[in-house]
Amino acid sequence: MRTFAAVLYKEEDSYIAECPEVGTTSQGWTVEEVVANLKEAMELYLAEFPVEERRRPIIPTFEVTEGATG
């Protein structure tokens, strides 16, 4: 069993999920569905293209003021 990160993006009426470690993506109508779809995509990907054990990425978030200059 391996653990991977998922980055989710909200589209107009659906979600896109990406695994930053390998670049696998998927989509779904809900957060639960998109994560389940990404998990399935990752299992299929790893069956064909095993990846080395790596450290988990650190994915920080930060805020910026829109329209800020210099």
NUDO-520486 format. One line per field, with one value per residue: residue in one letter; z negated, x negated, y negated of N, C-alpha, C in turn. Coordinates in nm, 4 decimals. Layout:
REM NUDO-520486
residu <- (a|...);
npz <- (Z|...);
npx <- (X|...);
npy <- (Y|...);
capz <- (Z|...);
capx <- (X|...);
capy <- (Y|...);
cpz <- (Z|...);
cpx <- (X|...);
cpy <- (Y|...);
//
This chain:
REM NUDO-520486
residu <- (m|r|t|f|a|a|v|l|y|k|e|e|d|s|y|i|a|e|c|p|e|v|g|t|t|s|q|g|w|t|v|e|e|v|v|a|n|l|k|e|a|m|e|l|y|l|a|e|f|p|v|e|e|r|r|r|p|i|i|p|t|f|e|v|t|e|g|a|t|g);
npz <- (0.0000|0.0897|0.0383|0.1924|0.3039|0.3761|0.5849|0.6126|0.8399|0.8835|1.1328|1.3521|1.3156|1.2193|1.0924|1.1158|1.0668|0.9740|0.9497|0.8148|0.7946|1.0080|1.2206|1.3037|1.3938|1.3339|1.3474|1.1971|1.0686|0.8019|0.4999|0.3684|0.5769|0.7707|0.6368|0.5973|0.8669|0.9407|0.7811|0.8958|1.1531|1.0840|0.9855|1.2210|1.3733|1.2181|1.2387|1.4912|1.5060|1.2775|1.0011|0.8302|0.4763|0.3133|0.1323|-0.0217|0.1293|0.0186|0.0010|-0.0130|-0.0867|-0.0006|-0.0352|0.1771|0.2528|0.4812|0.7718|0.6605|0.6701|0.7190);
npx <- (-0.0852|-0.0613|-0.0963|0.0223|0.0281|0.3037|0.4126|0.6732|0.8914|1.1505|1.3833|1.6299|1.8698|1.7695|1.4922|1.1359|0.8682|0.5297|0.2347|-0.0529|-0.2979|-0.3304|-0.1852|0.0626|0.4027|0.7547|1.1161|1.4275|1.7662|1.8069|1.6153|1.5593|1.6031|1.4117|1.1720|1.1898|1.1894|0.9348|0.7783|0.8342|0.7280|0.4596|0.3946|0.4151|0.2169|-0.0161|-0.0310|-0.1296|-0.3489|-0.5586|-0.6662|-0.9492|-0.9954|-0.9415|-0.9992|-0.7237|-0.5629|-0.5818|-0.3252|-0.2688|-0.0388|0.0353|0.1122|0.1850|0.2187|0.4503|0.3803|0.1719|-0.1235|-0.4779);
npy <- (0.1176|-0.2168|-0.5700|-0.8588|-1.2019|-1.4207|-1.6768|-1.8954|-2.0583|-2.2866|-2.2923|-2.4389|-2.2738|-2.0401|-1.8392|-1.8328|-1.6163|-1.5723|-1.3806|-1.4824|-1.3490|-1.1698|-1.2715|-1.1781|-1.2199|-1.2843|-1.3041|-1.4124|-1.4388|-1.5004|-1.5634|-1.3227|-1.1388|-1.2192|-1.1702|-0.8933|-0.8150|-0.9043|-0.7408|-0.4896|-0.5376|-0.5732|-0.3162|-0.1647|-0.2938|-0.2452|0.0308|0.0669|-0.1065|-0.0995|-0.2981|-0.4353|-0.4189|-0.7137|-1.0185|-1.1816|-1.4602|-1.8005|-2.0172|-2.3278|-2.5971|-2.9373|-3.2853|-3.5609|-3.9057|-4.0087|-4.1931|-4.3290|-4.5269|-4.5320);
capz <- (0.0000|0.0981|0.0236|0.2876|0.2851|0.4805|0.5929|0.6764|0.8971|0.9089|1.2613|1.3416|1.2560|1.1891|1.0308|1.1783|0.9653|1.0283|0.8582|0.8529|0.7986|1.1396|1.3231|1.3389|1.3694|1.3496|1.3201|1.1385|1.0358|0.6606|0.4451|0.3438|0.7055|0.8389|0.5654|0.6320|1.0055|0.9430|0.7224|0.9993|1.2570|1.0305|0.9809|1.3589|1.4124|1.1466|1.2892|1.6135|1.4876|1.1344|0.9669|0.7130|0.3497|0.2956|0.0223|0.0119|0.1516|-0.0719|0.0880|-0.0943|-0.0241|-0.0424|0.0147|0.2353|0.2783|0.6243|0.8188|0.5891|0.7523|0.6541);
capx <- (0.0000|-0.1382|-0.0183|-0.0100|0.1012|0.3982|0.4432|0.8038|0.9300|1.2935|1.4233|1.7651|1.9644|1.7008|1.3607|1.0207|0.7701|0.3982|0.1349|-0.1750|-0.4157|-0.3463|-0.1132|0.1890|0.5173|0.8870|1.2206|1.5501|1.8676|1.7944|1.4812|1.5462|1.5932|1.2857|1.0644|1.2038|1.1456|0.7893|0.7234|0.8419|0.6309|0.3261|0.3737|0.3885|0.0873|-0.1238|-0.0405|-0.2106|-0.4691|-0.5913|-0.7533|-1.0329|-0.9487|-0.9975|-0.9427|-0.6002|-0.5861|-0.5235|-0.2496|-0.2185|0.0461|0.0025|0.2051|0.1318|0.3193|0.4688|0.3568|0.0602|-0.2409|-0.6066);
capy <- (0.0000|-0.3417|-0.6922|-0.9637|-1.3275|-1.4592|-1.8189|-1.9067|-2.1861|-2.2968|-2.3478|-2.4938|-2.1798|-1.9149|-1.8529|-1.7688|-1.5764|-1.5395|-1.3277|-1.5528|-1.2628|-1.1050|-1.3459|-1.1155|-1.3058|-1.2264|-1.4021|-1.3601|-1.5392|-1.5361|-1.5395|-1.1789|-1.0698|-1.2484|-1.1003|-0.7506|-0.7993|-0.9193|-0.6180|-0.3863|-0.5724|-0.5464|-0.1713|-0.1216|-0.3488|-0.1758|0.1678|0.0611|-0.1872|-0.1111|-0.4107|-0.4142|-0.4764|-0.8478|-1.0953|-1.2522|-1.6031|-1.8993|-2.1070|-2.4380|-2.6965|-3.0716|-3.3859|-3.6838|-4.0072|-4.0281|-4.3295|-4.3921|-4.5547|-4.5472);
cpz <- (0.0000|0.0844|0.1214|0.2554|0.4022|0.4709|0.6719|0.7233|0.9233|1.0455|1.2448|1.2696|1.2242|1.1223|1.1165|1.0648|1.0350|0.9172|0.8965|0.8611|0.9370|1.2522|1.3697|1.3047|1.3887|1.3250|1.2618|1.1009|0.8913|0.6162|0.4253|0.4743|0.7735|0.7696|0.5949|0.7746|1.0175|0.8853|0.8255|1.1107|1.2111|1.0257|1.1196|1.4054|1.3480|1.1901|1.4129|1.5932|1.3389|1.1105|0.8402|0.5905|0.3328|0.1712|0.0703|0.0336|0.0396|0.0181|0.0028|-0.0156|-0.0765|0.0204|0.0736|0.2555|0.4283|0.6601|0.7482|0.6861|0.6627|0.5133);
cpx <- (-0.0892|-0.0442|-0.0696|0.0722|0.1972|0.4215|0.5723|0.8289|1.0801|1.3136|1.5654|1.8608|1.9022|1.5669|1.2573|0.9244|0.6413|0.3112|0.0012|-0.2988|-0.4385|-0.2714|0.0170|0.3029|0.6469|0.9892|1.3424|1.6420|1.8601|1.6509|1.4597|1.5265|1.4594|1.1685|1.0706|1.1557|0.9940|0.7222|0.7237|0.7400|0.4886|0.2969|0.3433|0.2513|-0.0270|-0.1387|-0.1290|-0.3455|-0.5002|-0.6861|-0.8304|-0.9667|-1.0180|-0.9378|-0.8147|-0.6294|-0.5246|-0.4557|-0.1914|-0.1181|0.0047|0.1022|0.1286|0.2487|0.3303|0.4477|0.2435|-0.0553|-0.3613|-0.6034);
cpy <- (-0.1231|-0.4595|-0.7961|-1.0877|-1.3484|-1.6095|-1.8308|-2.0489|-2.1827|-2.3613|-2.4001|-2.3990|-2.0447|-1.9458|-1.7813|-1.7359|-1.5371|-1.4833|-1.3906|-1.4640|-1.2012|-1.1758|-1.2831|-1.2111|-1.2295|-1.3361|-1.3337|-1.4733|-1.5857|-1.5109|-1.3896|-1.1028|-1.0953|-1.1792|-0.9504|-0.7251|-0.8119|-0.7957|-0.5054|-0.4123|-0.5430|-0.3972|-0.1167|-0.1687|-0.2698|-0.0302|0.1735|-0.0068|-0.2026|-0.2289|-0.3766|-0.4766|-0.6111|-0.9112|-1.1624|-1.3992|-1.6867|-2.0012|-2.2184|-2.5229|-2.8334|-3.1674|-3.5021|-3.7793|-4.0271|-4.1742|-4.3999|-4.4158|-4.5728|-4.5257);
//
